[in-house]
Structure formats: structure tokens, C-alpha cells
């Protein structure tokens, strides 16, 4: 990356060397030839300004010149024309050098080829330190310096940056490393975050991803999720401000699940997997820290749920008898997507005896009809997380995704006479004028099916939703790869 | 050495604005009532409207499209330009 503060190189041929490189020592006589021909205009040394002796060496031990001119290997010859680098050769290759400077012979009597050594400016041990020193200026966020006697972990709690669990200190080094997870510019604004309606940059999301404990390779999912959450469609403002217990639930599809090691198997909705545990948390920390959405503040949840720390999991596509959840939203297999759903805490469907799909579908339907309240219908969507042992019962009978959804929808239709307000001595229920209708529990496309869970156990899980449709929140499925 | 970190917050500071002085009387004043579209909110606001009218206020009624989203900018502007007094409340 060009640095405007960096003095332009003098026109001619410029050499970059380090003493601790046998090839650099080896080519010193050749550099002397170039000097005698009057083409060598500058020599930079990365580790010793006295090397090579007898030359007017420029000290680059701070690696500023090497870093900004992307030196990968030493020795490197740069051709500089009008202050701009217009060509380079690396290592020692007699023919290349001769062609490069247009002088022949060069290095007569020397072996014609020697590979160079790694430039100190790309030393893995120093890469992040150099990035912060030379590119830290791309980071626009306010620097907060803790007092020397302050414990950094406590300091972050004290500043209100935590959701109640420890957060990772977002040092410039860690944030730059996180930003390596995306090709997006740190200053790109990707969403307006409720409730304070704050424009959020890639950098701010990266900072919160560090806090959450994410790895850089998770960042594209976090960015996609933040952008999707802040759409009018998903309505994160409402999901946050509601008195109901919901929070954003994230389901990941596509090969990225495997690439970053997400869990879609045993304990899929529980603890123990870093990607599952931190991606949803990063989104929630963005809402908290950037958007200003805090419990008992604009977050008006009466109870909330443990998943509001962050609930993210992957579908088990490999062992699934069905197409992926993302297919329900029109995406082909193999496309990386994240689906956002406004969900409550998962609860179980226990059925260890059904061996026919009809029995199991009726069993699941019986549980689904009780979701939120047995007498309330159509207002809430749900994710059914079908465990592998339950899925096998359907698959053995040839029921595909559409068939399972159809059967569940059909089996959750109830007569309005059982649901009306006051029926059964329960005031809650649907308005009396609907009592003569037959009513489905879910609106069309209101049930989402995900295949996930451990290989043993005849169980599934339900994640109940929030006010659905344009009144409340729509599940949003969004591709991830454009955020890489 | 003291640790330096990057601020994860919006870096905004809260602006405080002084409240407008309360009117001594509502007589002849235009009062806005915003229905947030929660069920039966209209029942409650009908009663409030009747009480305000008894006190000589001129009442204007407004309605948000849905209780789950903030009032649209145009609606907030409409209320701000048409009313002298606003009763802000939540219902559930």
C-alpha cells in the first residue's frame, strides 16, 4: 500500500538486502558492478546499515520501505522510473539480472542461480506488528487506553461492552487480523443498527467480532448476519424491543460450515463449538455496543432466553435426507448462506416410539400446536430442528422436505371452536368471530425445517418465533460469499 | 504497559435537550394521540380523547403501521408540525 509520507525512491535500480541472507552476501560483487556502471542508485538494508560495507547503505531496519514496496524476498532489485517502481527481480538469477539492467555479462564466474531469502517485512512473527505500525491508520475507531493498574478484562465489563461474559480485548492487532477475514474495506458502512440507528462500518463489526471471540474466517458470516438483521424485513428493532423472549437465531448452510468447523451434530444447539458460540454473539454485541440495544433499556424482553447471548448453528447437510434449509429460500445446494430467524429458546420434541412417518408427524404436530399457546395460531413461525433418528423415519418412507412440511401443516389445523377466547375456561385465544373456521397453526411457509443433531436419540427441537410477516419479522436468508 | 484497545461502541454521546415548558392549560391546544397499533389501543385512546376534549383540547389521532417498528419519519414530522402537545406512551 503506497504511503504518501514515504519519500519516493530515486530513479534507477534499487537493491533491498539483509545481512542475514547468504544470497545477499553472495551478490555483493554484482552490486559493485552495477554501481560501477552507474545504474545502482540506492541500497537498503533490513537488518544492518553497515551491510554491505563500502556502499552508501540506507537504513531500513524499521522495514518501512520494504513493507510499502511489498518486498517478499531478498535480494530484490527494483527498477524505479519517475519515482515509481516499474519492475523487480528477486533472488539471484544471472540471466534475469542481465536482462533487467541491460548489462552483460554480470557476475561472471559466479554460480548462475541462487534463491533469495524471506524478507523481514513478511516474517510471520512481525507481520501483525508491521501491519499495525504501517496500516493501523486505516482503523478509525477511538483508541481506548486502559490505565496501567486497570485489569483489562474488568475494564471492559466496567465500560459496558460485555453481555455478561468475558470479552476478548479488541487490540488494534487483533482487529487487523480479524479484518483479514474479509476483502471489504474497513470503512465501508454495511448497515444502520437499531435501536439508535447508527451506521456501522466493517471495522466496528470486526471489533465486536473480536470481543465475541470470533476467528477471522467467521467474519463474513457475522457481516452477512449484521446486514440481514438490520433490514426492514427482519426488523431487528422490533426483535430487540419486544417484550417477548426472542432474539436472532442464525442457521448456516453451505460448505463454509465445514471450512470453519461449525457443529451440526451432537449438542448442536448447546455449548462447546467456537464458531457456533461466537458468531451469534458477535451479532448481539453489535446490537448492544453499536446500536445501543441493552436489556432493560430498549431491549424490553420480559424474560429473554439464554440464546440471546448468541444462538447460531449449522445444518447437517451431509447426512440429511432432504435439501438444505437455504433451498426453502430458493438457494442452490453449495451456496453459503445464513438464515436469520427471530427465535425463542429451543424446546424438545420427545417421541421414542413412532416408527411410521404418520405417527411421528402427528406427534410433532401435537407439540407444535402448543407453541407459545395452544389457542394461538398463525401469528408465529417456527423452526423444527429434526434430529437424525427422527429424520430417518421420514426418509425411510420417502418423505421429502415438502412432504414433511405439508404433513406438519395439515396435522396442526385445529377447529376454531377449540381456540376461541374463553373456550376451556381460558380467556386467551382467537377472536370469537373466527370460531367457525378451521385454522392452521402456521401461515404458509411459516414452518422451517432444519436437519441437525446427534446421531443417537429419537428427539427433535422446536424454536418458536415472534410476530411474523410485515407486522413483525420475516425470516431472512442471505448469501455469505460477497462478504468474504 | 497499559493496553490500548479499539472502542466497540458507536462513540456517540447522548444529546440532552431541555423539555418545552408545560402549558398551564390544554384549552384550545392541539394534542396528538398516537395509536401504536397494538390490539385495543384504540379503546384506550378513545377514552383519553374524550377526557382531553372535556378539558377543551383539540385532539388529532395518528396511527403507526405496526407496533413493532419505529414510527415512520413522515408520521413523526406530521405530528411535530400539527400538534402543540404530544402524549407519549406505550401500551401492551
Boltz contact constraints between the chains, C-beta under 6 A:
constraints:
  - contact:
      token1: [A, 141]
      token2: [B, 6]
      max_distance: 6.0
  - contact:
      token1: [A, 141]
      token2: [B, 7]
      max_distance: 6.0
  - contact:
      token1: [A, 142]
      token2: [B, 7]
      max_distance: 6.0
  - contact:
      token1: [A, 142]
      token2: [B, 11]
      max_distance: 6.0
  - contact:
      token1: [A, 143]
      token2: [B, 4]
      max_distance: 6.0
  - contact:
      token1: [A, 144]
      token2: [B, 5]
      max_distance: 6.0
  - contact:
      token1: [A, 144]
      token2: [B, 7]
      max_distance: 6.0
  - contact:
      token1: [A, 145]
      token2: [B, 2]
      max_distance: 6.0
  - contact:
      token1: [A, 145]
      token2: [B, 4]
      max_distance: 6.0
  - contact:
      token1: [A, 146]
      token2: [B, 2]
      max_distance: 6.0
  - contact:
      token1: [A, 146]
      token2: [B, 3]
      max_distance: 6.0
  - contact:
      token1: [A, 148]
      token2: [B, 2]
      max_distance: 6.0
  - contact:
      token1: [A, 152]
      token2: [B, 3]
      max_distance: 6.0
  - contact:
      token1: [A, 161]
      token2: [B, 8]
      max_distance: 6.0
  - contact:
      token1: [A, 169]
      token2: [B, 5]
      max_distance: 6.0
  - contact:
      token1: [A, 170]
      token2: [B, 5]
      max_distance: 6.0
  - contact:
      token1: [A, 170]
      token2: [B, 6]
      max_distance: 6.0
  - contact:
      token1: [A, 170]
      token2: [B, 8]
      max_distance: 6.0
  - contact:
      token1: [A, 171]
      token2: [B, 5]
      max_distance: 6.0
  - contact:
      token1: [A, 175]
      token2: [B, 6]
      max_distance: 6.0
  - contact:
      token1: [A, 198]
      token2: [B, 10]
      max_distance: 6.0
  - contact:
      token1: [A, 207]
      token2: [B, 6]
      max_distance: 6.0
  - contact:
      token1: [A, 207]
      token2: [B, 8]
      max_distance: 6.0
  - contact:
      token1: [A, 208]
      token2: [B, 8]
      max_distance: 6.0
  - contact:
      token1: [A, 211]
      token2: [B, 8]
      max_distance: 6.0
  - contact:
      token1: [A, 235]
      token2: [B, 68]
      max_distance: 6.0
  - contact:
      token1: [A, 235]
      token2: [B, 69]
      max_distance: 6.0
  - contact:
      token1: [A, 238]
      token2: [B, 68]
      max_distance: 6.0
  - contact:
      token1: [A, 238]
      token2: [B, 69]
      max_distance: 6.0
  - contact:
      token1: [A, 289]
      token2: [B, 8]
      max_distance: 6.0
  - contact:
      token1: [A, 289]
      token2: [B, 9]
      max_distance: 6.0
  - contact:
      token1: [A, 290]
      token2: [B, 10]
      max_distance: 6.0
  - contact:
      token1: [A, 467]
      token2: [B, 68]
      max_distance: 6.0
  - contact:
      token1: [A, 471]
      token2: [B, 66]
      max_distance: 6.0
  - contact:
      token1: [A, 472]
      token2: [B, 68]
      max_distance: 6.0
